[in-house]
Amino acid sequence: MTDLDVDFLHATRTSYDAIAEAYTEEFPDGLGHRHLDRALVSGFVDLVKERGGGEPVADVGSGPGFVTRRLDALGLPVFGVDVSPRMVALASRAHPHLRFHVGSMTGLDLPDRSLAGLVALYSVIHVPDAELPAVLREFRRVVVPGGYLLLAFQAGRGEELHVTERFGQEVSLRYWLRDPVVVAELLCEAGFEVQARVVLAPDEGATHPRAFLLASVPGL
């Protein structure tokens, strides 16, 4: 783990701890009005179910837990992982029938090949370019052959943004906006096979498109 890794994890953790309550109130369901996003999540669920096997799915960067809740409602055995202890506490309180724990995508506390699928919606945006390949390899490590990965992120051309205030709180959040083609290439290098690449127009009032990448782990 590099110094950069430690720095971005600490900054992300403390920033989301500071804004957890306000963020959860502002975004009680980030997929609620996004019909195409929900359709892509549902497609991921169908693929995982079709494979069978019974292994759980991890929602990495689960935040308030609304994606974890949706996956559960669609019939997947699922748990949430987030780097922010405060976010984990709020998600656990809001969804007491689901499991959430504090963890980092740079080193998931999970056995090899233990997940039928992994979802990371708008969480890899905080991972520096230098660390992203290792994170994608970590995702590959924990997903079983034949399993699936669904990524979503704000698309761009390599811009890096630094936000120092949100919800009236002082934060230090960096956002990396990436070309979906570049991320797809990194997924292939990590050992995934990319099944779909979808770019959606920005929400009203937003400036960046949303990208979804669906990938699978080659079967045995």
N, C-alpha and C positions, 0 to 999 in steps of 0.2 A: 504494500500500500504506500503510495507516494504522499509527499507533503501536500500536493494539490488535492489528492483524494481526501485526506483528513480535513483540509480547509473547506472544501465544498460541502462535505457531509455536515460539518459543524455549523456552517452558515445556514444550510438548508434546514437543519433540525431546529436551531434556535429561532429562525425566522418563522417557521410554521408553528412552533410552539407559541410564539407571540401573537399570531393572528388566527389561531385555531378556531376560537369561538366565533369571531366575525366572519371568517371564511365559511364555516359550516352554516351560519345563518344566511349568508349571501347565496350559497350554492347547496341547498338541501338535496337537489338532484340535478347534477350537471348534464344528465342525458334526457331530462324530462321533456324539453321542447325540441330535441334534436332527433327527428324521426330517422334520418339516414344513419346516424351514429348508433341508434338503438337497433336498427336492422343489421348492421355489421356485427354488433355484439351478439345478437340472436343467431346469426350465421355461425359465429365461432362456437356458440353453445351447441348448435346442432351437430357440428363436426366432431366436437369432443364426445357428445353422446353416441354418435354413430360408431365411433371407434370402440367404445366400451372400455372395460378394464377396471373401472371403479376408482382409479387414483383421483386425488383431489386436484383442484385448480387454485392457484395463488393469484390474488389481486395485489400486485406490487406497486406501492405508492397509493395505497387504498384511501388515504385521507379520511373524510367523514364517513366512508363506507357505503356510499350510495351505489357504486358499481358492484361491490361485494353483495349487497342486498339484492340487486337485480339478478346477478348470476344465481344466487340461491333461489330466488323466486322462479327462475327458469329451470330449476331442477338439477343444478350442479352442486356437488360437495365442494365448498369453497371456503377459503379463509383469507384474511387481509394482512398485509405487511406494510408498515410505514416507518419512516425514519424519525417521525415526530412522536414522542411519548404522549403529548397532549392530544394530538389527532387520534392516536390509538385509544386513549381514554374516552374521548367523545364518541368515537365509533362504537366502542364496546357498550357504552351507556345507551346509545340510540338503537343498537341492534344486539340485545343481550343474548340472542340465540345463536349468534355467529362468533367465530373466534378471530381475534385480531392480536397481533404482537408487534413489538418494536423490532425492526431489522433494517438492514441496508442491502440494496440490490448489488452492491459491490462484493458482498460475501453473504449469500443467503444461508441461513442456518437450517439447511435441508439436505437430505441424502441425495446422492446421484440418482437420476432417473426416477424421481419420486412423484412427479406431477404429470397429470394428463394434459394440462395446459397452463399457460401463464398469461395474464393480462397485465399490461402496463400502459394505462391511459394517461397521457399528459404528465408522466413522471420522469421519463428519460430526458426531458427538456432541461433539467437541472444538472445533468451529467456533462462534465467537460469533454470536449472532443478527444482529448488524450486518454480518457478513461472509458469512453463508450465501447470500444472493442472488447475490453475485458468484461464489462457488464453484460454484453450480448453473449459472450462465451459462458458466463455464469448462468444466464438464462438457459442456454443450450445444455449445460451440465445437469440441470435439475428436471428437464422435461424428458419424458420417456420417448423412445423411438415410436413414431406414429402419432406423437402428441403435437399440440399446436401452441403458437404464440400469436397474440394480438397486441400490436403497438399502436399508439396514437400520439401525435405530437403536432405542434404548430409548425407549419412548413416555412422554409425560407431558403436563403442562398448562403448560409454560413454566418449569418449575423449573430453577434453576442450582445445581449441586453443586460444591463445591471439596474435592478430596481432597489431603491433605498427606503421606500415608504409604501406601505399598503394598509388600508383600513385605519389610518392614523397612527400606525405603529412603525417604529424604525426597524427596518429589515435589511438584509443583504442577500438578495436573491438574483442569481444569474440564470439567464435563459439562453439556450443555444437553439437557434432556428435552422433546421437542416433540410437539404434537398432530399426528398423521399428516395430518389434514385441512389444517392450516396448511402443512405441508411440501408436500403435493400442490398447493396453490395457488401456492406459490413455484416449483414445477417448471413449472407452466403459464406463469407469468410469465416464466420463463427460456427458454421456447420448446419445452418438452416436451409430449407428450400422455400423460396418466396412463392406463395400461391396467388397473392393479389396485392395490388398497390392502388389505393383509392385516395384521391385528393378532392376535398369538399370546399366549396366557396366559403369565405369568411362569414361568420355570423354577422347580423346587423350590428354595426358599431365596432366591429373588430377589423383588424387590418391584415391578418395573416390567414391563409388557408389552413385547413385541418387535414392532416395526412393519416391514413390508416394503412398498416402493413400486416397482412396475415401470412404467417410462415409455418412450416411444419418441420419436424425432425424426421429425417429419412428412417423408414422402418427397417427391421432386421432382415 
